[in-house]
Each structure stands twice: as C-alpha cells, then as structure tokens.
Amino acid sequence: MNFRLYSVTNMYFSGIHAGIQTGHAIGEMASKYLPTPDTRDNWPRADYVEWANIHKTVITLGGGGHDDLLRLQGYLENMQANLAWSMFKESKLAANECMTCVAVVLPEELWPNNFDPSKWTPWHSDENLFKFIMELRRMGLAR
C-alpha cells in the first residue's frame, strides 16, 4: 500500500511558513505515533511508520482560516477510520493559539485526486472521513 501525508495549512501562513507549520504537525504526529515496544504493530502507528520510512511524500494544501481547520480537526477526531493524524496550534505568544495545520496520512485509495465518491465502499459508513476527503478535493496547493 502507498501512503502520502496531506497537510492543510492556515491561509494566513503562506510560502515557507506553510511548510514550517506542516513540519510542526509532522513533529506532533511523530510524538503521537512513534512505536514503542507495546505498540509496534498497532494501526495507525504502522501506517505512520511506513509513510515516514518509505513513502515520505508530503502534499501541503491551503485550507482557510482557524475555524476551517477546527472543522477538519473535528472530522478527524470523530471518524471511524483509524488514520494517523495530528494538528498544530501556535503558542499564545506567537499567534494567539491559532490553529495553523492539520495533517493526516492517507492510503492511496483515499488520496483526493484518486478518490471517487461514487465508489465509496471501503469506508462507506464513515461520514466524517467522507466529508474530510471531499473538503481536501476542493483545496489547492498552499502558496
């Protein structure tokens, strides 16, 4: 299976700053999903580790403002699928705790450019994941 990490960045953090916010979210994901002896084979840790060790592709999308990213985070928190994901907020001092990035590791069948809503079979009962992917499909690359 192939994996990509998709990050959605706050529209007010553009250019290199979108990449920096993505890096912060990847760091959060690493601390959340790096394997320990007890969890080495647990999914989604295995997907995250495979992405980090083999695939390494990152797609950074422009996602709107703080509230838009909070909505995406809500989809990920409430999805039934067990995907590796993270979010990042800047500190109160740096950006008043503004949400700057949401990131998720997706298997190939869920990549927005491959996703066919008419063939929503493997994850068909997961409305939150469906909404999340449909939002990704509408976003462009971060600029």
C-alpha positions, 0 to 999 in steps of 0.5 A: 500500500502507498501512503502520502501525508496531506497537510492543510495549512492556515491561509494566513501562513503562506510560502515557507511558513506553510511548510514550517507549520506542516513540519510542526504537525509532522513533529506532533504526529511523530510524538503521537505515533512513534512505536514503542515496544507495546505498540509496534504493530498497532494501526495507525502507528504502522501506517505512520511508520511506513509513510515516514520510512518509505513513502515520505511524500508530503502534499501541503494544501491551503485550507482557510482560516482557524475555524476551517481547520477546527472543522477538519480537526473535528472530522478527524477526531470523530471518524471511524477510520483509524488514520494517523493524524495530528494538528498544530496550534501556535503558542499564545505568544506567537499567534494567539493559539491559532490553529495553523495545520492539520495533517493526516496520512492517507492510503492511496485509495483515499488520496483526493485526486484518486478518490471517487465518491461514487465508489465509496465502499471501503469506508462507506459508513464513515461520514466524517472521513467522507466529508474530510476527503471531499473538503481536501478535493476542493483545496489547492496547493498552499502558496 
